Amino acid sequence: MTNGKQRCNDDRNPKLSRHVVLLFIPNFKDCNTKLTVDGWLKRVERRRELAGLDEYDPYTEPTKDEVLTKRGSWTGRYDFLLSLLGYSVGLGNVWRFPYLCYSNGGGAFLIPFAVMLVIAGLPLMFMELSLAQYAGLGPAILFKRIAPLFEGLGYAMILIAGTVMLYYNVIIAWTVYYMAVSFEVPLPWRGCQHEWASEWCFSYEEEDDCQAGKGVYYKTKCFASEQVATLNLTQRMPRKPPAEEFFKNYFLQISPGIEITGTINQRLALCLLVAWIIVFLCLCRGVKSSGKVVYFTALFPYVVLTMLFIRGLTLPGAYDGIMYYLRPDWEKLQTAQIWGDAAVQIFFALSPAWGGLLTLASYNRFDNNCYRDAIVVAISNILTSFFAGFVIFAIIGFLAHELDTSVASVIDQGAGLAFVVFPELVAKLQMPRLWSVLFFFMLLTLGLDSQFTLMETVVTAILDTFPRWRRRKLAVVSAVSLLGYLGGLVFVTNSGMYWFQLVDKYAANWSVLLIAITECTLIGWIYGTDRFIHNIEQMIGKRSACFHRFWTIIWKYVTPVTLLFILCFNWLQYKPIAYGRYLYPDWAELIGWIIALAPFALAILVAIIKVRRHPDAFMHQSAKKLLKPSRDWKPAHPRLASEMEYENSEGIEL
């Protein structure tokens, strides 16, 4: 037997002198003789062939990397780019960015947004795409190989993706229901003459009809003029639009608080099942099936946004709404609020440190230009957000005109914009059912793109960890879908909206920022930017010295400092969670903090376990060794991987 690495004729003939051996053994190879790269690679390929034909030989080349075997890849030219675009351009671009732009100085908000894109969003996206494409691995295995001490970062990302996946599909279930009932005549949320309407429900249409008959509209009823004296009209009553009453009282059947769970809403449970079936069907064959679906789901929202924009421009009040959106307030640039909001929005819009970018890029061709893709998607994200603002404010301007009120009184964000303001609006348009179907179908496609990636992140992590399960991928996807559905049932109970708001606020917040800062530290200071940029050049070709200097400064200094600013800004702006006027109890707040910090705590726990299990007696020596790439760290390109093995072996035959 050899000592592990070298196998040469000297081992078998220790008593023969080198000259005698050269004389009588023409094929003799000296241990000190270094093979050329080509010669070494030919030997490796030959040994791989023999390993496939003969019995196991301890001297033959080890078998191929099992994690990379039959892993799959994108089949179309634009599969990855559209999947990345669909993942990055999501619901937040439509229902959060316009509100932030309006509340942070209108057009002035675009300046800090673009700056934060360059120094925080784009660098993290480019770094993760390059890292995963180079190794061809998802987050579960990638960090284990590049720096074993940071193995827990991958698990933390998967935990975040799995948690977000549970409640994100609930939004898709909502859009499925609203899209289905949009075919009813009239729309179910039109007017207050329904069992679900409270006495505070107020319909402007019913008020106009009542006043046309010389009556007085009060508490959803029309009173004759002679009955007015019996009414206490001096007291100002709250007015709730029918769409809000429909959403909370009929659709959600919301309870008074999170502590009152109630029962499962069967209507919502059925819609959630439909949503998970849609996701399962689109992902049952992995990226081969989802890569084709995104050709529609990633592009269709732009068609609907364009149609809504054209229709919005023809509505009265649209100009006022757009000017309200665009009017710049340059003084806001001097406040920390606008820079903090811009940083938070671009960070969560591009969604780095969730594992999704790493998962998508891990299925790329090794020579794919991920630098170009990152720039295209980042610019598309900001342009889509800005364009969506035009659409939303043109429509809101019309709604304010119809209600004879200010734009500020009807603007909203999040679920309030999608399921209250817009349904109230479409009821006032011509062909309301058409616009309602188109709008909610757009929300469905926006949500599905992000959900595909979240789901694929979890599935890829399982299959990378247990490669033999790839032959049963359909069963794995089925199991994850079933568990996702069961886990999401808590969000369709009577207290589900409170749980939804709780998880939405805490699930992808502080841990994501801490993970991103750790990633920058790993690449910038431990793995090394010079080595990392060299890896990038192996994929996309040689780059200029300016490219080297720019990305070295960004990854080592600028981006980590910016992320620390975002983290501190989030902590300084922290307020206890509330839903409307409802304040969450202390135990719910505690659960929120656990959800927020558990992923990063998991990463720390894994690091501690790795150090304690390392054979070195001293912890600092163990940590130092665990910060170095493992022997399995190599590029996904077979020839480059073999060349790396050649360099590591110093050219000696393995």
C-alpha positions as CSV (number, residue, x, y, z in Angstrom):
1,M,0.0,0.0,0.0
2,T,1.1,3.6,-0.6
3,N,1.2,6.3,2.0
4,G,-2.1,7.8,0.5
5,K,-1.0,10.0,-2.3
6,Q,2.0,8.7,-4.2
7,R,2.2,5.5,-6.1
8,C,5.3,4.9,-8.1
9,N,7.8,2.3,-9.1
10,D,10.2,3.2,-6.3
11,D,7.7,1.9,-3.8
12,R,7.7,-1.5,-5.4
13,N,11.5,-1.6,-6.0
14,P,13.1,0.1,-3.0
15,K,16.4,-1.7,-3.3
16,L,17.0,-0.9,-7.0
17,S,19.0,2.2,-7.8
18,R,17.4,4.7,-10.1
19,H,19.8,4.1,-12.9
20,V,19.3,0.3,-12.8
21,V,15.6,0.8,-12.9
22,L,15.8,3.2,-15.9
23,L,17.9,0.6,-17.7
24,F,15.7,-2.4,-17.2
25,I,12.3,-0.7,-16.7
26,P,11.6,1.7,-19.6
27,N,8.2,2.7,-18.3
28,F,9.6,3.7,-14.9
29,K,8.2,6.9,-13.4
30,D,10.1,8.8,-10.8
31,C,8.1,10.1,-7.8
32,N,9.7,13.5,-8.3
33,T,8.7,13.7,-11.9
34,K,5.8,16.2,-12.4
35,L,3.3,15.4,-15.1
36,T,2.1,18.1,-17.4
37,V,-1.6,19.1,-17.1
38,D,-2.6,17.3,-20.2
39,G,-0.7,14.2,-19.3
40,W,-2.2,14.2,-15.8
41,L,-5.8,14.7,-17.1
42,K,-5.4,11.8,-19.6
43,R,-4.4,9.5,-16.7
44,V,-7.4,10.7,-14.7
45,E,-9.8,10.1,-17.6
46,R,-8.2,6.6,-18.2
47,R,-8.6,5.7,-14.5
48,R,-12.2,6.9,-14.6
49,E,-12.9,4.5,-17.5
50,L,-11.2,1.6,-15.7
51,A,-13.1,2.4,-12.5
52,G,-16.3,2.0,-14.5
53,L,-15.2,-1.4,-15.9
54,D,-13.2,-3.1,-13.2
55,E,-13.6,-4.0,-9.6
56,Y,-12.8,-1.3,-7.1
57,D,-9.1,-0.5,-6.8
58,P,-7.9,1.7,-4.0
59,Y,-5.4,3.4,-6.4
60,T,-7.9,4.4,-9.0
61,E,-9.5,7.8,-9.3
62,P,-12.4,8.4,-6.8
63,T,-15.9,8.3,-8.3
64,K,-17.5,11.4,-9.7
65,D,-19.1,14.0,-7.3
66,E,-22.4,12.4,-6.3
67,V,-24.0,15.7,-5.5
68,L,-23.5,17.0,-9.1
69,T,-24.6,13.7,-10.7
70,K,-27.9,14.0,-12.6
71,R,-28.6,17.3,-10.9
72,G,-30.2,18.8,-14.0
73,S,-29.9,22.3,-15.6
74,W,-31.8,24.9,-17.4
75,T,-32.9,23.6,-20.8
76,G,-33.7,26.9,-22.6
77,R,-31.6,29.9,-23.3
78,Y,-33.7,32.4,-21.3
79,D,-35.0,30.0,-18.6
80,F,-32.7,31.3,-15.9
81,L,-33.0,34.9,-16.8
82,L,-36.8,34.9,-16.7
83,S,-36.8,32.8,-13.5
84,L,-34.5,35.3,-11.9
85,L,-36.6,38.2,-13.2
86,G,-39.8,36.6,-11.9
87,Y,-38.2,35.9,-8.5
88,S,-36.8,39.4,-8.1
89,V,-39.9,41.3,-9.5
90,G,-42.7,40.3,-7.1
91,L,-45.6,41.6,-5.2
92,G,-43.6,44.2,-3.4
93,N,-42.8,46.0,-6.6
94,V,-46.5,46.6,-7.2
95,W,-48.0,47.1,-3.7
96,R,-45.1,48.5,-1.6
97,F,-42.7,50.5,-3.8
98,P,-45.4,53.1,-4.9
99,Y,-46.4,53.8,-1.3
100,L,-42.7,54.3,-0.3
101,C,-42.1,56.5,-3.2
102,Y,-45.1,58.7,-2.3
103,S,-44.2,58.9,1.4
104,N,-40.5,59.7,0.8
105,G,-40.6,62.7,-1.5
106,G,-42.0,61.3,-4.7
107,G,-39.5,61.3,-7.5
108,A,-36.7,62.2,-5.1
109,F,-36.9,58.6,-3.7
110,L,-35.5,57.3,-7.0
111,I,-32.1,58.8,-6.2
112,P,-31.4,56.8,-2.9
113,F,-33.1,53.8,-4.4
114,A,-30.7,53.7,-7.4
115,V,-27.7,54.4,-5.1
116,M,-28.7,51.5,-2.8
117,L,-29.2,49.3,-5.8
118,V,-25.5,49.9,-6.8
119,I,-23.9,49.5,-3.4
120,A,-26.1,46.9,-1.7
121,G,-28.6,45.1,-4.0
122,L,-26.6,44.4,-7.1
123,P,-23.3,43.4,-5.3
124,L,-25.1,40.8,-3.3
125,M,-27.0,39.5,-6.3
126,F,-23.8,39.3,-8.4
127,M,-21.9,37.6,-5.6
128,E,-24.5,34.9,-5.0
129,L,-25.1,34.2,-8.7
130,S,-21.3,33.8,-9.3
131,L,-20.8,31.7,-6.2
132,A,-23.5,29.2,-7.0
133,Q,-22.8,29.0,-10.8
134,Y,-19.1,28.4,-10.1
135,A,-19.7,25.5,-7.8
136,G,-23.0,24.2,-9.3
137,L,-24.4,23.7,-5.8
138,G,-27.3,25.0,-3.7
139,P,-26.9,26.6,-0.3
140,A,-27.2,23.4,1.7
141,I,-23.8,22.0,0.3
142,L,-22.1,25.1,-1.1
143,F,-21.2,26.7,2.3
144,K,-20.2,23.3,3.7
145,R,-17.5,23.1,1.0
146,I,-16.3,26.7,0.6
147,A,-15.8,27.1,4.4
148,P,-17.1,24.3,6.6
149,L,-17.4,26.6,9.6
150,F,-20.1,28.5,7.7
151,E,-22.1,25.4,6.8
152,G,-25.0,26.7,9.0
153,L,-25.5,29.7,6.6
154,G,-27.0,27.3,4.1
155,Y,-29.3,25.8,6.6
156,A,-30.4,29.2,7.8
157,M,-31.3,30.3,4.2
158,I,-33.3,27.1,3.8
159,L,-35.1,27.7,7.0
160,I,-36.0,31.3,5.9
161,A,-37.1,30.1,2.5
162,G,-39.3,27.3,4.0
163,T,-40.9,29.7,6.5
164,V,-41.7,32.4,3.8
165,M,-42.9,29.7,1.5
166,L,-45.7,28.7,4.0
167,Y,-47.3,32.1,4.2
168,Y,-46.4,33.4,0.7
169,N,-48.7,30.7,-0.8
170,V,-51.5,32.1,1.3
171,I,-51.4,35.3,-0.8
172,I,-51.6,33.1,-3.9
173,A,-54.7,31.4,-2.4
174,W,-56.3,34.8,-1.9
175,T,-55.7,35.8,-5.5
176,V,-57.1,32.5,-6.7
177,Y,-60.4,33.1,-4.8
178,Y,-60.7,36.8,-5.9
179,M,-60.0,35.8,-9.5
180,A,-62.7,33.1,-9.3
181,V,-65.4,35.3,-7.8
182,S,-64.6,38.2,-10.2
183,F,-66.8,36.4,-12.8
184,E,-69.9,36.9,-10.6
185,V,-72.5,39.4,-11.6
186,P,-72.4,41.8,-9.8
187,L,-69.0,41.7,-8.1
188,P,-69.6,40.2,-4.6
189,W,-68.0,43.2,-2.8
190,R,-70.2,45.7,-4.4
191,G,-72.6,47.6,-2.1
192,C,-73.5,47.2,1.6
193,Q,-76.7,45.2,1.3
194,H,-75.1,41.9,2.4
195,E,-75.1,39.8,5.6
196,W,-71.4,40.4,6.1
197,A,-71.7,44.2,6.0
198,S,-71.6,46.0,9.4
199,E,-73.5,49.2,10.2
200,W,-70.3,51.1,9.4
201,C,-70.2,49.9,5.8
202,F,-70.6,52.9,3.5
203,S,-71.3,52.7,-0.3
204,Y,-71.1,55.9,-2.3
205,E,-73.3,54.4,-5.0
206,E,-76.1,53.6,-2.5
207,E,-75.8,57.1,-1.0
208,D,-76.2,58.7,-4.5
209,D,-79.2,56.5,-5.2
210,C,-80.7,57.5,-1.8
211,Q,-80.1,61.2,-2.3
212,A,-81.7,61.0,-5.8
213,G,-84.9,59.8,-4.1
214,K,-84.7,62.8,-1.6
215,G,-83.6,60.4,1.2
216,V,-80.8,60.3,3.7
217,Y,-78.2,57.5,3.7
218,Y,-77.3,56.4,7.2
219,K,-75.9,53.1,8.5
220,T,-76.4,51.2,5.2
221,K,-80.0,52.3,5.0
222,C,-81.9,55.0,3.2
223,F,-84.3,57.0,5.4
224,A,-87.1,59.3,4.1
225,S,-86.7,63.0,4.8
226,E,-89.4,62.9,7.5
227,Q,-87.4,60.3,9.5
228,V,-84.3,62.4,9.6
229,A,-85.4,64.1,12.9
230,T,-85.2,60.8,14.7
231,L,-81.6,60.1,13.6
232,N,-78.5,61.4,15.5
233,L,-76.8,62.8,12.5
234,T,-74.5,65.2,14.5
235,Q,-72.3,62.3,15.5
236,R,-69.6,61.5,12.9
237,M,-69.6,57.8,12.0
238,P,-66.7,55.8,10.6
239,R,-67.0,54.8,7.0
240,K,-65.7,51.5,5.8
241,P,-65.8,50.7,2.1
242,P,-67.7,47.5,1.1
243,A,-64.5,45.9,-0.3
244,E,-62.9,46.1,3.2
245,E,-66.0,44.7,4.9
246,F,-66.0,41.9,2.4
247,F,-62.3,41.1,2.8
248,K,-62.4,41.0,6.6
249,N,-65.9,39.9,7.6
250,Y,-66.8,37.5,4.8
251,F,-63.5,36.4,3.1
252,L,-61.2,36.1,6.2
253,Q,-63.9,35.9,8.8
254,I,-61.3,37.4,11.1
255,S,-61.4,37.0,14.8
256,P,-60.9,39.8,17.4
257,G,-57.3,38.8,18.1
258,I,-54.5,36.3,17.6
259,E,-55.3,34.5,20.8
260,I,-58.8,33.5,19.4
261,T,-57.9,30.9,16.8
262,G,-61.4,29.9,15.9
263,T,-61.8,27.3,13.2
264,I,-60.3,26.7,9.8
265,N,-62.0,28.7,7.0
266,Q,-63.0,26.0,4.6
267,R,-63.2,28.4,1.7
268,L,-59.7,29.5,2.2
269,A,-58.4,26.0,2.9
270,L,-59.7,24.9,-0.5
271,C,-58.1,27.9,-2.2
272,L,-54.8,27.1,-0.4
273,L,-55.0,23.5,-1.7
274,V,-55.5,24.8,-5.2
275,A,-52.5,27.1,-4.8
276,W,-50.3,24.2,-3.7
277,I,-51.5,22.0,-6.5
278,I,-50.6,24.7,-9.0
279,V,-47.1,25.0,-7.5
280,F,-46.7,21.3,-7.5
281,L,-47.6,20.9,-11.1
282,C,-45.2,23.6,-12.2
283,L,-42.3,22.2,-10.2
284,C,-42.9,18.4,-10.5
285,R,-40.0,18.1,-13.0
286,G,-37.8,20.7,-11.3
287,V,-36.2,23.5,-13.3
288,K,-37.1,21.7,-16.6
289,S,-40.8,22.4,-15.9
290,S,-40.6,25.7,-14.0
291,G,-38.2,27.1,-16.6
292,K,-41.0,26.8,-19.2
293,V,-43.7,28.2,-17.0
294,V,-41.8,31.4,-16.3
295,Y,-41.9,32.4,-19.9
296,F,-45.6,33.2,-19.2
297,T,-45.6,34.1,-15.5
298,A,-42.6,36.5,-15.7
299,L,-43.8,38.4,-18.8
300,F,-47.6,38.4,-18.3
301,P,-47.6,41.0,-15.5
302,Y,-46.0,43.5,-17.8
303,V,-48.8,43.1,-20.3
304,V,-51.4,43.7,-17.6
305,L,-49.5,46.6,-16.1
306,T,-49.4,48.2,-19.6
307,M,-53.1,47.6,-20.1
308,L,-53.9,49.1,-16.7
309,F,-51.7,52.1,-17.4
310,I,-53.3,52.9,-20.7
311,R,-56.8,52.5,-19.1
312,G,-55.7,54.6,-16.1
313,L,-54.6,57.5,-18.3
314,T,-58.1,57.8,-19.7
315,L,-59.8,58.1,-16.3
316,P,-60.6,61.5,-14.7
317,G,-58.3,62.3,-11.8
318,A,-55.4,60.2,-13.1
319,Y,-53.2,63.2,-13.8
320,D,-53.6,64.4,-10.2
321,G,-52.7,60.9,-8.9
322,I,-49.6,60.7,-11.0
323,M,-48.4,64.2,-10.0
324,Y,-49.0,63.3,-6.4
325,Y,-46.7,60.3,-7.0
326,L,-44.0,62.1,-8.9
327,R,-43.8,65.5,-7.2
328,P,-40.3,65.6,-5.8
329,D,-39.5,66.8,-2.3
330,W,-35.7,67.3,-2.4
331,E,-35.5,68.2,1.2
332,K,-36.4,64.6,2.1
333,L,-32.9,63.6,0.8
334,Q,-31.4,65.2,3.9
335,T,-33.3,62.7,6.2
336,A,-32.2,59.2,7.2
337,Q,-35.7,57.9,6.7
338,I,-35.6,58.1,2.9
339,W,-32.2,56.4,2.7
340,G,-33.2,53.7,5.1
341,D,-36.5,52.9,3.3
342,A,-34.7,52.8,0.0
343,A,-32.0,50.4,1.3
344,V,-34.6,48.1,2.9
345,Q,-36.8,48.1,-0.2
346,I,-34.0,47.2,-2.7
347,F,-32.5,44.6,-0.4
348,F,-35.8,42.8,0.0
349,A,-36.8,43.3,-3.6
350,L,-33.8,41.4,-5.0
351,S,-34.1,38.9,-2.1
352,P,-30.4,38.0,-1.5
353,A,-29.5,35.7,1.4
354,W,-32.8,33.8,1.1
355,G,-31.1,31.0,-0.8
356,G,-33.2,31.6,-3.9
357,L,-30.5,33.3,-6.0
358,L,-28.0,30.6,-5.1
359,T,-30.5,27.9,-6.0
360,L,-31.4,29.4,-9.4
361,A,-27.8,30.0,-10.4
362,S,-26.7,26.5,-9.4
363,Y,-28.5,25.1,-12.4
364,N,-26.6,27.4,-14.9
365,R,-24.1,26.5,-17.5
366,F,-20.6,27.1,-16.2
367,D,-19.9,29.8,-18.8
368,N,-23.2,31.7,-18.4
369,N,-22.7,35.4,-18.2
370,C,-24.1,35.9,-14.7
371,Y,-22.7,39.4,-14.5
372,R,-24.9,40.5,-17.4
373,D,-27.9,38.7,-15.9
374,A,-27.4,40.5,-12.5
375,I,-27.3,43.9,-14.1
376,V,-30.3,43.2,-16.4
377,V,-32.5,42.0,-13.5
378,A,-31.4,44.8,-11.2
379,I,-32.3,47.5,-13.7
380,S,-35.5,45.7,-14.6
381,N,-36.5,45.7,-11.0
382,I,-36.1,49.4,-10.5
383,L,-37.8,50.2,-13.8
384,T,-40.7,47.8,-13.0
385,S,-41.2,49.4,-9.6
386,F,-41.2,52.9,-11.0
387,F,-43.6,51.9,-13.8
388,A,-46.0,50.2,-11.4
389,G,-46.1,53.4,-9.4
390,F,-47.5,55.2,-12.4
391,V,-50.2,52.5,-12.8
392,I,-51.2,52.5,-9.1
393,F,-51.4,56.2,-8.7
394,A,-53.2,56.8,-11.9
395,I,-55.9,54.4,-10.7
396,I,-55.9,55.8,-7.1
397,G,-56.2,59.3,-8.5
398,F,-59.4,58.2,-10.3
399,L,-60.7,56.6,-7.1
400,A,-60.0,59.8,-5.1
401,H,-61.8,61.8,-7.8
402,E,-64.8,59.5,-7.7
403,L,-65.0,59.7,-3.9
404,D,-64.4,63.4,-3.9
405,T,-61.5,63.1,-1.5
406,S,-57.7,63.5,-1.5
407,V,-55.3,60.9,-2.8
408,A,-53.7,60.6,0.6
409,S,-56.9,59.3,2.1
410,V,-57.2,56.4,-0.3
411,I,-53.5,55.4,-0.7
412,D,-52.5,52.1,1.0
413,Q,-49.9,49.4,0.7
414,G,-49.6,45.6,0.9
415,A,-52.8,43.6,1.2
416,G,-54.8,46.7,1.8
417,L,-54.0,48.0,-1.6
418,A,-54.5,44.7,-3.4
419,F,-57.6,43.4,-1.7
420,V,-59.4,46.6,-0.5
421,V,-58.5,49.6,-2.6
422,F,-58.3,48.0,-6.0
423,P,-61.5,45.9,-5.6
424,E,-63.3,49.1,-4.6
425,L,-61.9,50.8,-7.7
426,V,-62.8,48.1,-10.3
427,A,-66.4,48.3,-9.1
428,K,-66.5,51.8,-10.5
429,L,-65.0,51.0,-13.9
430,Q,-66.7,49.9,-17.1
431,M,-66.3,46.1,-17.6
432,P,-65.4,45.7,-13.9
433,R,-65.2,41.9,-14.1
434,L,-62.6,42.0,-16.9
435,W,-60.3,44.4,-15.0
436,S,-60.8,42.4,-11.8
437,V,-59.8,39.1,-13.4
438,L,-56.8,40.7,-15.1
439,F,-55.5,42.4,-12.0
440,F,-55.8,39.3,-9.7
441,F,-54.4,37.1,-12.4
442,M,-51.4,39.5,-12.6
443,L,-51.0,39.2,-8.8
444,L,-51.2,35.4,-9.2
445,T,-48.4,35.3,-11.7
446,L,-46.2,37.7,-9.7
447,G,-46.7,35.5,-6.6
448,L,-46.1,32.2,-8.4
449,D,-42.7,33.2,-9.7
450,S,-41.4,34.0,-6.2
451,Q,-43.1,30.9,-4.8
452,F,-41.5,28.7,-7.4
453,T,-38.0,29.8,-6.3
454,L,-38.8,29.5,-2.6
455,M,-40.1,25.9,-3.1
456,E,-37.2,25.0,-5.4
457,T,-34.8,26.2,-2.8
458,V,-36.2,23.7,-0.2
459,V,-36.4,20.9,-2.7
460,T,-32.9,21.5,-4.1
461,A,-31.5,21.5,-0.5
462,I,-33.1,18.1,0.2
463,L,-31.8,16.6,-3.1
464,D,-28.3,18.0,-2.7
465,T,-28.1,16.6,0.8
466,F,-29.5,13.2,-0.2
467,P,-28.5,12.8,-3.9
468,R,-29.9,9.3,-4.1
469,W,-33.4,10.7,-3.7
470,R,-33.2,12.4,-7.2
471,R,-34.7,9.3,-8.8
472,R,-37.7,10.0,-6.6
473,K,-37.9,13.7,-7.1
474,L,-41.6,13.6,-7.7
475,A,-42.2,12.1,-4.3
476,V,-39.9,14.7,-2.7
477,V,-41.8,17.6,-4.4
478,S,-45.1,15.9,-3.3
479,A,-44.0,15.6,0.3
480,V,-42.8,19.2,0.5
481,S,-46.1,20.4,-1.1
482,L,-48.1,18.4,1.4
483,L,-46.1,19.7,4.4
484,G,-46.4,23.2,3.0
485,Y,-50.1,22.9,2.8
486,L,-50.4,21.5,6.3
487,G,-48.1,24.2,7.7
488,G,-50.1,26.9,5.9
489,L,-53.4,25.9,7.5
490,V,-52.7,28.1,10.5
491,F,-53.0,31.1,8.2
492,V,-56.5,30.2,7.1
493,T,-58.0,30.0,10.6
494,N,-60.1,32.9,12.0
495,S,-56.9,34.3,13.5
496,G,-54.9,33.5,10.4
497,M,-54.5,37.2,9.3
498,Y,-52.8,38.0,12.6
499,W,-50.4,35.1,12.1
500,F,-49.8,36.2,8.6
501,Q,-48.8,39.7,9.6
502,L,-46.6,38.3,12.4
503,V,-44.6,36.0,10.2
504,D,-44.5,38.5,7.3
505,K,-42.9,41.1,9.6
506,Y,-40.3,38.8,11.3
507,A,-39.5,35.8,9.0
508,A,-37.2,37.5,6.5
509,N,-35.9,40.4,8.5
510,W,-32.9,40.6,10.8
511,S,-31.5,37.1,10.2
512,V,-31.4,37.8,6.4
513,L,-29.4,40.9,7.0
514,L,-27.0,39.1,9.4
515,I,-26.6,36.3,6.9
516,A,-25.8,38.8,4.1
517,I,-23.2,40.5,6.2
518,T,-21.6,37.2,7.0
519,E,-21.6,36.3,3.3
520,C,-19.7,39.5,2.5
521,T,-17.2,38.7,5.3
522,L,-16.7,35.2,4.0
523,I,-16.1,36.2,0.4
524,G,-14.3,39.6,1.0
525,W,-12.0,38.7,3.9
526,I,-11.8,34.9,4.3
527,Y,-12.1,33.3,0.9
528,G,-10.6,36.4,-0.7
529,T,-11.9,38.7,-3.4
530,D,-8.8,38.1,-5.6
531,R,-9.5,34.4,-5.6
532,F,-13.2,34.9,-6.1
533,I,-12.8,37.3,-9.0
534,H,-10.4,34.8,-10.5
535,N,-13.2,32.2,-10.2
536,I,-15.6,34.7,-12.0
537,E,-13.1,35.2,-14.8
538,Q,-12.9,31.4,-15.3
539,M,-16.7,31.6,-16.1
540,I,-17.2,34.9,-18.0
541,G,-13.7,35.7,-19.2
542,K,-10.9,38.1,-18.3
543,R,-11.9,41.4,-16.8
544,S,-10.1,44.8,-16.5
545,A,-8.2,46.1,-13.5
546,C,-11.0,48.5,-12.8
547,F,-13.4,45.6,-12.5
548,H,-11.1,44.0,-9.9
549,R,-10.6,47.2,-7.9
550,F,-14.3,48.2,-8.0
551,W,-15.7,44.8,-6.8
552,T,-12.9,44.4,-4.2
553,I,-13.8,47.7,-2.6
554,I,-17.6,47.0,-2.9
555,W,-17.5,43.5,-1.4
556,K,-15.0,44.2,1.3
557,Y,-16.1,47.6,2.5
558,V,-19.1,49.3,1.0
559,T,-21.7,46.6,1.0
560,P,-21.0,45.3,4.5
561,V,-21.2,48.8,5.9
562,T,-24.4,49.5,4.0
563,L,-25.9,46.3,5.3
564,L,-24.9,47.3,8.9
565,F,-26.7,50.6,8.3
566,I,-29.8,48.8,7.1
567,L,-29.7,46.6,10.2
568,C,-29.3,49.5,12.6
569,F,-32.0,51.5,10.8
570,N,-34.4,48.6,11.2
571,W,-33.6,48.3,14.9
572,L,-34.0,52.0,15.5
573,Q,-37.3,52.1,13.6
574,Y,-38.6,49.1,15.3
575,K,-42.1,49.3,16.7
576,P,-44.2,46.5,18.3
577,I,-46.3,44.8,15.7
578,A,-49.9,45.8,15.3
579,Y,-52.7,45.1,12.8
580,G,-54.9,48.2,12.5
581,R,-55.7,49.2,16.0
582,Y,-55.1,45.8,17.4
583,L,-51.9,45.4,19.5
584,Y,-50.3,42.0,19.7
585,P,-49.9,40.4,23.1
586,D,-46.4,40.0,24.6
587,W,-46.2,36.2,23.9
588,A,-46.9,36.8,20.2
589,E,-44.2,39.4,20.1
590,L,-41.8,36.9,21.7
591,I,-42.7,34.3,19.0
592,G,-41.9,37.0,16.4
593,W,-38.5,37.6,17.8
594,I,-37.8,33.8,17.8
595,I,-38.9,33.6,14.2
596,A,-36.6,36.5,13.3
597,L,-33.5,35.3,15.0
598,A,-33.8,31.5,14.8
599,P,-32.2,31.1,11.4
600,F,-29.0,33.0,12.3
601,A,-28.9,31.3,15.7
602,L,-29.0,28.0,13.8
603,A,-25.9,29.1,11.8
604,I,-24.1,29.9,15.0
605,L,-25.0,26.6,16.6
606,V,-23.7,24.6,13.6
607,A,-20.4,26.5,13.7
608,I,-20.0,25.7,17.4
609,I,-20.8,22.0,16.8
610,K,-18.2,21.9,13.9
611,V,-15.5,23.4,16.1
612,R,-16.2,21.1,19.0
613,R,-16.1,18.0,16.8
614,H,-12.9,19.0,15.0
615,P,-10.0,16.7,16.1
616,D,-7.7,19.6,16.9
617,A,-7.3,20.3,20.6
618,F,-7.3,24.0,20.4
619,M,-10.5,25.8,19.3
620,H,-8.7,28.6,17.4
621,Q,-6.7,26.0,15.4
622,S,-10.0,24.2,14.6
623,A,-11.7,27.4,13.5
624,K,-8.8,28.4,11.3
625,K,-8.8,25.1,9.5
626,L,-12.6,25.1,9.1
627,L,-12.4,28.5,7.4
628,K,-10.5,27.0,4.6
629,P,-12.2,25.4,1.6
630,S,-12.7,21.7,1.9
631,R,-11.1,19.2,-0.5
632,D,-14.5,18.9,-2.2
633,W,-14.6,22.6,-3.1
634,K,-14.1,22.8,-6.9
635,P,-15.7,24.4,-10.0
636,A,-18.6,22.7,-11.7
637,H,-16.7,22.5,-15.0
638,P,-15.1,19.0,-15.2
639,R,-11.8,20.0,-16.8
640,L,-11.3,22.9,-14.4
641,A,-12.2,20.6,-11.5
642,S,-9.5,18.2,-12.7
643,E,-7.0,21.0,-13.1
644,M,-7.7,22.0,-9.5
645,E,-7.1,18.5,-8.3
646,Y,-3.9,18.5,-10.4
647,E,-2.7,21.7,-8.6
648,N,-3.6,20.3,-5.2
649,S,-1.7,17.1,-5.9
650,E,1.3,19.0,-7.1
651,G,1.2,17.0,-10.4
652,I,1.9,13.6,-8.7
653,E,-0.1,10.7,-10.0
654,L,-3.1,10.0,-7.7
